Amino acid sequence: MKSRLHQDIEKAYGVLDTGEPLSLELALALGRLPDAEVLDLVSLANKVKARHAANHGAIHACSIMNAKSGVCGENCRFCAQSKHNSAEVEVYELVDENKVLEQARSAWEQGIGHFGIVTSGYGYLKVTPEFEKILGMIDRLHRELPGLYVCASLGVLGDQPAAELARHGVAHYNINIQVDPGRYGELIANTHGVDERIETIRRLRSNSIGVCCGGIIGVGESMQERIGMIFALRELDVAVIPLNVLVPIDGTPLEGAAPVSVPEIAKTFAICRLAHPTKIIKFAAGRETVMKDFQGLLMLAGADGFLTGGYLTTRGRDISADRQLAAQLSRFS
């Protein structure tokens, strides 16, 4: 009897059987699937997640705090915090560590095990007085909330800051490559290069810090270029892959960006899972504001984590609602 699956999806079932990651050639073929075949691809990705992902069906939930906001000198085209853009955003220097503890405690008490400290700006090539304050925040969270995984996203790092974060017990460090590295300067920013981010990732990994690194869908990239980003992440061997769906913000160059279709986004998530069978894939920005009724579909397209409780400059979803969503999704694993 002839299979009712598209031939390329049938070939991709080898990932489920063996746990071996998808080949680039087959990934590109899946990227060309017609929309009518996408649900079969989603089903396969969900099966691969259930069988091979390191989380074994559990949801990786994390919350972040914007600990320093606005007036960033980089010109990232999607970001409200860039001084090159005219978006309205709250501006403040590094917050007091008591505020960080308060927000981390709130997340911890609601069952969120990972909490990230995020700052705007290029990063820290050396250990500055401000960086030392951040290290103090990390130490205090460890002291007062034992068991909490403390994470950070502070931009590009030099050797010494990366080593200090390891010494102070940072669990994961987020720094995204955003798009296919070859398109970074055109689609994301040209005040810095993607190579600086990749070098930071290598510094983090050499210090045994788990790297959280992914990208953003909807900034003008093609499906082929999304797949290029997915395979660049495989070369970097990151631990957690956050996938963002662009939330167009007024006052940024991408404020009028046309939305990517749901089938295209679902294909991207599914291909990412098949290319990274064991990794944590986290649905980050755009989950409830852009995808809305389809966020559950994308969680079933291979994602096994999400960012909850609010983002940097856009609203998020209530943690209690996300806990209910996680419980519902577990029934499909």
N, C-alpha and C positions, 0 to 999 in steps of 0.2 A: 504494500500500500504506500502510495506517495505521501511523503511528509507534508503536513500543512504549514510547517514553518518555512519562512524565507530561508534560502540556502545559506546565506551568510550568518543568520542567527543559529542555524543548525550547526555550522562549523564552530561558532563561538561557545557551544555547549561543552567543548573540550576544556574550557576554563573550569566549569563546574566539576567535570570528571577528574581532572588532574590537579587543579589548583595552580597551574602554570599561567602566568599573565598573558593577556591578549597580545598578539603581534601587531605591529604598526600597520602592516598591510591590511589585516582584517579589521582593525579599528577604523581605518579610512573607509573601507567598504561599508561598515555599519553606519558611519556618518552620512552615507548617501541613501540610507533606507527611506522609503516613502513613509509618510506619517501613519498610514494604515497599519504598518508593521511594528510601530513603536511599543505598543503594550506587550507584545511577545518579548521584545528586548528588555523591557522593564521587569517582566516576570523572571527572566533569566538572571538579571542583575540581583534581584531580591534573593533568589536561590543561592547565588554565589556568596552574597553577604552572609546568609544564614549558615552556610557550610564552612566558609573559609576565613571570614573576617576575625580579627584578633579579639574583638569584643564579644564574640559568640552570642550575638543577638541583643546584647545590652545596648542602651542608648548612652552615648558620650555627651553629656550636657555641660556647657560651660557658660559663665557670665563674665562680662568685662566692665571695666570702669574707665571712663575718659578722665585720666588724672591730670592732664595738661592739654588745654584746648586752644586751637586757632593760631593764626599768624605764622603758619608754616611757610618756610621759604621755598619749598618744592612746588612744582606746578602740575601735580597730578590732576588730570582732566575731570575726574569724577568726584573730587574731594571738596567738601565745603570748607575745610580748614586751611586751604591754601590761600596765602595773601595775594596770589595771582588771580584769584576768582572773587566774585562779588557776592557770594552767598552770605546770607545772614546766619551767623553762628556765634554762640557764646564764647567769649575769649577769657581765659584765665591762666595764670601760671600754675606750677605744680601745687597740687592741693596738700593740705595738712594730712599727716598719716592717720589721724583720728577719723577723718572722712573715709579714707580707704578701708580702715578696719570696720567701720560701721557698715559700709556697703558689702564688704566681704562676709561679714557675720550674717547679714540678711540673706545673702545667697546660700551660705552654708546651712543656715537654719531651715531653709526651704528645700534642702536635699541636693544642692548643686555642689559637686565635688571639685570643680576646677574654676578658678577665679583669676582673671588676667588684669594686670595693670598696664594701661595704654597711654602713651604720650605722643603728642604731635611733634613734628620736626624731623630733621634729617636723621638724627641719631647721636651716638656717642662714640667717637673714635678713641677717646681717652676717659679715664675716670675723673669726672668733674665733681664739684661740690653738689650739684643737683643729682648726679648719678648716685653719689653716696647716700643722699636722702632716700632715693628709691630702694637702695639696698637695705636701708633701715626699715622701710615699709615692709619689705619682703621678710626680714627677720621677725618683725612684730607679728605678722600674720602667722608665721610658723609657731611662734611662742603661744599666741592666744587662740589659735584655731588649729591645733594639731590634727593632722589627717587631711586638711585642705591641701589640694595641689595648687601651688602658687605659680602663675604663669606671667609672662610679660610680652609686650610688643612696644619696643622703644626705638625702632628704626635700625639703621646701619650701625654695626658695632666694630670696634677695633679689637685687637687681641686681648688687651687687659680687661676691658669691660666684659667680654665674653667669658673670660676665665673667672671673673668675680661673680657673675651670675651663677656659674656652676658651683662655685664655693659656697654661695648662699642658698643653694638648693632649689633653683628654678626648675619646674617640671617640664614645661614646654615654652618655647619662644616662637611667637608668630612674626613672620616676615614673608609676604607674598611676592611671587614673581608676576602675578596678575594675568599675564597673557603669554603667548609664544614669545620667548626671549628675543627673537628677531624683530618683533613688532613693538617692543616696549617703548622705545623712544618716540614712535609715531602715535601710538594709541594711549599711552599712560603719561609719561613725563620725559622731558629732556634736560632737566636741571640736575639729574643724576642718572646713572646707568644701571641696567639690570645686573651687570657684572658685580657691582658693589653689593647688591643683595645676595647674589650667589656666593660671593666670598664670605659674607656674614654667615650664611647657612653652613659653609664648610668649617668656619671657626666654631660655630655652635656644636656641630657634630664631633669635632675633634675634642671638645670639652664634655662630651657625653650628655649634652642637653638635647631633649627631644625637640624636633623642629616641626612647627605647624606652618605649612606653606601651601598656598593654593592660588586661586585666581578669581577673575570676575567675568561674568557672561553678559554681553550686551554693550560693549564699548566700541563696536565696529568691526569685530573680528569675524572671520569665516569659521565654519565648522572644522575645516582642515587645520586652521590655526588653533582652535580650541584643543584639538587632538595633539597638536604640537606642544602645547602647554602641558597637557596631561603626561606626555612622554618625557618632557624635560623634568617634570617632578619625579618620574621614575628613576631617571639618572641621578637625581639628587638624593634619592632614598629617604624621603621625609617620613615622619611618623604619623602626622595628621594632615589631611587635605581639606581645607575649608573652601567650599564653592559658594561664591556670592553671585546673586543676580542683581544687575545694576538697578539702583534706586535713583532715577534722575533727579538731581537737586537744582532748583532755580539758582541762577548765578554762577553755574559751572558750565564749561563748554559742552557738556553732555546733557544739559537740561532738556533738550528736545529730542533725545535719542529715541528711535523707534524701538518698541519692545520686541524681544525675541519670542518666537512662538513657543507655546508649551511643549509641543512634540520635540522641537529642537533642544530645548533645555532638558527634557527627559532623556533624550538620546545622549546628551553630554554627560549627565549624571551616570547613566548606565554604562557608557563606555569607560568612564573613569573607574567605576567599580571593577569592570572586567580587566582593565589594565593594572589595577591595584587590588588584587583579591583579598589581601590580608590587612590593608591599612584602614584607619579610621577616616571616613569621609564625612565631613561636617557641612550641613546646610547652614549658611550664615545669612548675610544680608539679603533682603528681598523675599524672605520666606512668607511672611504674613502680609506685607504691604504690597508686593507685586504679584506673587503667585497665589495668594489668598486661598481659594477653594482647592487649588492644585498642590498645596504644600505636602499633603499626605501622599499624593502620587509620587512626588519627587523623593520623599523619604523611602518609599518602596522601590525606587529606581536605583538603590544601592547605597544611599546615605545611612549612616548609623550614628550620627551625632548632630547636634544643633546648638546654635548660640541662642541663649534665652535671656529675657529680662531687659532688653534694650541694647542699642548699638552705640556708636560714638556720637553721631549728630542726627540720627533718625530713630524714630520710636521702634520699640520691639514689642514682644508679646509677654503677657503676664506669666510668671513662672508656674503658677498653679495650673493654668490652661495647658502649658507645655508638658507638665507632668502627666496630665490626663491624656494628651496626645501620645506620649511615650508609652503609656500603658496600653493604649489601643493598638499602636504599631507592633507591640511585642506579640500580639496574637497572630501576626502574619509571618513571624520568623520561624 
